[in-house]
């Protein structure tokens, strides 16, 4: 990582943390949202991203310092210490996402999600229907249940979604009633590293962007190994080391800590942002990620009894892994190893 990018992000973080009252919340939300939206556009261009990254953070920092110097609104707000975060990052995330999921439209929930599953597998030479057809599948950390629904639509015999967010589970149950394949969907309370599932009992474990948000990364992989039948399949998506993207995410999360998440979510929705993108942005602003390198993840999978570990290096055109794999100029600087997505088989 270039030192000047790290320095610019650290300077912005220091300025945000110097604010000690609620009058700055709108400014922090404005700056963080603009930085996030900036990267969506700017990272699509082929130019060197480092200078633009530095410039964006420096502009935001100068804007906040100018606002701080005025001190006009400060007198109208009580000074309040930053609130404590919950002991469990998982419970915090499940609660946060529960509110975001409720805003998902049916076209995003059913059609877009299903199409993305099919297309992403197809681009890697894999027929998604062959993976799931007539299989007992568990969706670990199912959240709203949208991927569970997509898998059931692909012909799974049964899909059981597990999550620790009760509001998300109830939302998923209501959504299942809308689908002609809803009788093959079930949703239950369960943690990714302590599943209420018998040993060697399921054909496929689907874990999509969940493990890197849990309190026990290694324990999750061990648990997946326990419940999959010998010869069964694991689909795993976790984050690799992510270059400038990782630096941006970590900085935005730390600078959003003082702003109540409900307020920030309301702010994003008031801008008319797509519900799927709000989900992504709230994740960026509030979720604590574990960024592990590819060699670490693959070593962990091997250690827990997985073989034939096949990385899916292609994706939709807008997926970071697709841009890195296609050798788009500067993509590796922006996204590092990007998303690590694997199909692996449980050893017999």
C-alpha positions in Angstrom: 0.0 0.0 0.0 1.4 3.4 -1.0 2.3 5.5 2.1 0.6 8.6 0.8 -2.7 6.9 0.6 -2.4 5.5 4.1 -1.3 9.0 5.3 -4.3 10.7 3.7 -6.8 8.2 5.2 -5.2 8.5 8.6 -5.4 12.3 8.5 -9.1 12.2 7.6 -9.7 9.8 10.5 -7.9 12.0 12.9 -10.0 15.0 12.0 -13.3 13.1 12.3 -12.3 11.8 15.7 -11.5 15.3 16.9 -15.3 16.1 16.7 -17.1 15.6 20.0 -20.7 16.6 19.4 -23.7 15.7 17.3 -23.7 18.8 15.1 -21.0 17.1 12.9 -23.0 14.0 12.2 -24.5 15.3 8.9 -21.1 16.4 7.7 -19.5 13.0 8.5 -22.4 11.2 6.7 -22.1 13.6 3.7 -18.3 13.0 3.4 -18.4 9.3 3.9 -21.2 8.8 1.5 -19.4 10.9 -1.1 -16.2 9.0 -0.7 -18.0 5.7 -1.1 -19.9 6.9 -4.2 -16.8 8.5 -5.6 -14.9 5.1 -5.5 -17.8 3.3 -7.4 -17.2 5.6 -10.4 -13.5 6.3 -10.1 -12.4 2.7 -9.6 -14.1 1.8 -12.9 -11.6 4.0 -14.7 -8.2 2.6 -15.8 -6.1 5.4 -14.5 -3.8 5.2 -11.5 -6.1 5.4 -8.5 -3.7 6.4 -5.8 -3.4 10.1 -6.6 -7.2 10.4 -6.9 -7.7 8.4 -3.7 -5.4 10.8 -1.8 -7.1 13.9 -3.3 -10.5 12.7 -2.3 -9.6 12.1 1.3 -7.7 15.4 1.5 -10.6 17.3 0.1 -13.0 15.7 2.7 -10.5 16.5 5.5 -10.2 20.1 4.5 -14.0 20.4 4.2 -14.4 19.1 7.8 -11.7 21.3 9.2 -13.4 24.3 7.7 -16.7 23.3 9.2 -15.1 22.7 12.5 -13.6 26.2 12.5 -17.1 27.8 12.3 -18.4 26.1 15.4 -21.8 27.7 14.7 -24.0 24.7 15.1 -22.1 23.3 18.1 -23.8 25.5 20.6 -27.2 24.0 19.8 -26.2 20.4 20.4 -25.3 18.6 23.7 -21.8 17.2 23.8 -22.1 13.4 24.0 -19.5 10.7 24.1 -19.3 8.1 21.3 -21.6 5.2 22.2 -20.1 1.8 23.1 -20.3 -0.9 20.4 -21.8 -4.3 21.4 -19.6 -7.0 22.8 -20.4 -9.3 19.9 -19.8 -8.0 16.4 -22.1 -10.7 15.0 -25.1 -9.5 17.0 -24.3 -5.9 16.0 -24.1 -6.9 12.3 -27.3 -9.0 12.4 -29.2 -6.2 14.0 -27.9 -3.7 11.6 -28.6 -5.7 8.5 -32.1 -6.7 9.7 -33.3 -3.2 9.0 -31.5 -3.0 5.7 -33.0 -6.2 4.4 -36.5 -5.0 5.1 -35.9 -2.5 2.3 -35.1 -5.0 -0.3 -37.4 -4.9 -3.3 -38.8 -8.2 -4.7 -37.0 -7.8 -8.0 -33.6 -7.5 -6.2 -34.6 -10.2 -3.7 -35.8 -12.9 -6.1 -34.7 -12.2 -9.7 -31.5 -10.2 -9.4 -30.0 -12.6 -6.8 -30.9 -15.7 -8.7 -29.5 -14.3 -12.0 -26.2 -13.3 -10.2 -25.8 -16.9 -8.9 -26.3 -18.4 -12.3 -24.1 -15.9 -14.2 -21.2 -15.9 -11.7 -21.0 -19.7 -11.7 -21.4 -19.8 -15.5 -18.5 -17.5 -16.0 -16.3 -20.0 -14.1 -17.5 -22.8 -16.3 -19.8 -24.2 -13.6 -23.5 -25.1 -14.0 -25.2 -23.8 -10.8 -28.1 -26.2 -11.2 -25.7 -29.2 -11.1 -24.3 -27.9 -7.8 -27.7 -27.6 -6.1 -30.2 -29.8 -7.9 -31.8 -32.4 -5.5 -29.3 -31.5 -2.7 -29.9 -30.7 0.9 -28.3 -27.2 1.2 -27.7 -25.0 4.2 -27.2 -21.3 3.8 -25.1 -20.2 6.7 -25.6 -16.6 7.7 -28.6 -16.4 5.4 -29.6 -12.9 6.5 -32.7 -12.0 4.4 -32.8 -15.4 2.8 -32.4 -14.1 -0.7 -29.6 -16.5 -1.6 -31.5 -19.4 0.0 -34.4 -18.5 -2.3 -32.1 -18.4 -5.3 -30.7 -21.8 -4.5 -34.1 -23.3 -4.1 -35.1 -21.9 -7.4 -32.2 -23.8 -8.9 -33.7 -27.1 -7.9 -32.4 -27.8 -4.4 -34.3 -30.5 -2.6 -34.3 -28.4 0.6 -32.6 -25.2 1.7 -32.3 -24.4 5.3 -31.1 -20.8 6.1 -29.4 -20.2 9.4 -28.8 -16.8 11.0 -28.7 -15.1 14.4 -30.9 -12.2 13.3 -34.5 -12.9 14.2 -35.9 -10.0 12.2 -34.1 -11.2 9.1 -35.3 -14.8 9.6 -38.9 -13.7 9.9 -38.6 -11.5 6.8 -37.2 -14.5 4.9 -40.1 -16.7 6.0 -42.6 -14.1 4.7 -40.7 -13.8 1.4 -40.8 -17.6 1.0 -44.6 -17.5 0.9 -44.4 -15.5 -2.3 -42.3 -18.1 -4.2 -43.7 -21.3 -5.9 -40.7 -23.1 -4.4 -41.3 -21.7 -0.9 -42.2 -25.1 0.5 -38.5 -26.1 0.0 -37.3 -23.2 2.1 -36.8 -23.2 5.9 -35.3 -20.7 8.2 -33.8 -21.3 11.6 -31.8 -19.6 14.3 -28.1 -20.7 14.3 -24.6 -19.3 14.5 -22.1 -20.0 11.8 -19.6 -21.5 14.3 -22.2 -23.5 16.2 -24.8 -24.9 13.8 -27.7 -27.0 15.1 -27.0 -29.6 12.4 -25.9 -33.3 12.7 -22.4 -34.4 11.7 -22.0 -35.3 8.0 -25.6 -34.6 7.2 -25.8 -32.0 4.4 -24.8 -32.1 0.8 -23.8 -28.4 0.3 -22.9 -25.6 2.6 -23.3 -22.1 1.1 -21.5 -19.3 2.9 -21.6 -16.1 1.1 -19.7 -13.1 2.6 -20.3 -14.2 6.2 -17.3 -15.8 7.8 -15.1 -12.6 7.6 -17.8 -10.8 9.7 -17.9 -13.4 12.5 -16.2 -13.6 15.8 -14.7 -17.0 15.1 -13.4 -17.3 11.5 -11.5 -20.5 12.0 -14.4 -22.0 14.0 -16.8 -21.4 11.1 -14.6 -23.4 8.6 -14.3 -26.2 11.2 -18.0 -26.3 11.6 -18.7 -26.4 7.9 -16.3 -29.4 7.7 -18.2 -31.1 10.5 -21.7 -30.9 8.9 -20.9 -31.7 5.3 -21.1 -35.3 4.1 -17.9 -36.9 2.8 -17.7 -35.8 -0.8 -20.1 -32.9 -0.2 -19.5 -29.4 -1.4 -18.6 -26.1 0.3 -19.2 -22.8 -1.4 -17.2 -20.1 0.4 -16.9 -16.4 -0.2 -14.6 -14.4 2.0 -12.5 -11.3 1.5 -8.9 -11.5 0.6 -6.5 -8.6 1.1 -8.1 -5.8 -0.7 -5.6 -3.0 -1.5 -7.0 0.6 -1.6 -10.5 -0.8 -1.2 -9.6 -2.3 2.2 -8.0 0.9 3.3 -11.1 2.9 2.3 -13.5 0.4 4.0 -11.5 0.5 7.3 -11.3 4.3 7.3 -15.0 4.8 6.5 -16.0 2.3 9.3 -13.9 4.1 11.9 -15.1 7.5 10.9 -18.8 6.3 11.0 -18.5 5.0 14.6 -19.9 8.1 16.3 -23.0 8.4 14.0 -26.0 6.2 15.0 -26.5 3.6 12.2 -30.2 4.2 12.0 -29.6 7.8 11.2 -27.0 6.9 8.6 -29.3 4.3 7.0 -32.2 6.8 6.9 -29.9 9.4 5.3 -28.9 6.9 2.5 -32.5 5.9 1.8 -33.6 9.5 1.7 -31.2 10.0 -1.2 -33.1 7.4 -3.2 -30.2 4.9 -3.2 -31.0 1.4 -4.4 -31.8 -0.9 -1.5 -29.1 -3.4 -2.5 -26.5 -0.6 -2.6 -27.7 0.6 0.8 -27.0 -2.9 2.2 -23.4 -2.7 0.8 -22.8 0.8 2.0 -24.0 0.1 5.6 -21.8 -2.9 5.6 -18.8 -0.6 4.6 -19.7 2.0 7.2 -20.4 -0.3 10.2 -19.2 -3.9 9.7 -15.8 -5.1 11.1 -14.1 -7.2 8.5 -11.4 -9.8 8.8 -9.2 -9.4 5.7 -7.2 -12.7 5.2 -4.8 -13.5 2.4 -5.5 -16.1 -0.2 -2.8 -18.5 1.0 -4.1 -18.2 4.6 -7.7 -19.1 3.6 -6.6 -22.0 1.4 -4.3 -23.4 4.1 -7.3 -23.2 6.6 -9.5 -25.1 4.2 -6.9 -27.8 3.7 -6.4 -28.1 7.4 -10.1 -28.7 8.0 -10.3 -31.5 5.5 -11.3 -29.9 2.3 -9.8 -31.0 -1.0 -10.2 -30.0 -4.7 -10.2 -26.4 -3.6 -11.1 -24.5 -6.7 -11.1 -20.7 -6.7 -13.8 -19.0 -8.8 -11.8 -16.1 -10.3 -14.5 -14.8 -12.7 -17.5 -12.7 -11.9 -19.9 -10.1 -13.2 -18.2 -7.2 -15.0 -18.5 -5.0 -11.9 -17.1 -7.6 -9.5 -13.7 -6.7 -8.2 -12.4 -10.3 -8.7 -13.4 -10.1 -12.4 -11.4 -6.9 -12.9 -8.3 -8.3 -11.2 -8.5 -11.6 -13.1 -9.0 -9.8 -16.4 -5.8 -7.8 -15.7 -7.6 -4.4 -15.9 -4.9 -1.7 -15.4 -4.4 -0.9 -11.7 -7.2 -3.3 -10.6 -4.7 -5.1 -8.3 -3.8 -1.7 -6.7 -7.5 -1.0 -6.1 -8.6 -4.4 -5.0 -5.6 -6.6 -4.1 -6.7 -10.2 -4.1 -10.4 -9.1 -4.1 -13.2 -11.6 -3.3 -12.0 -15.1 -2.6 -14.7 -17.5 -3.8 -14.2 -21.2 -3.6 -15.8 -24.5 -4.4 -14.3 -27.2 -2.3 -15.1 -30.9 -1.6 -15.1 -32.5 1.8 -12.6 -35.3 1.8 -14.1 -38.8 1.9 
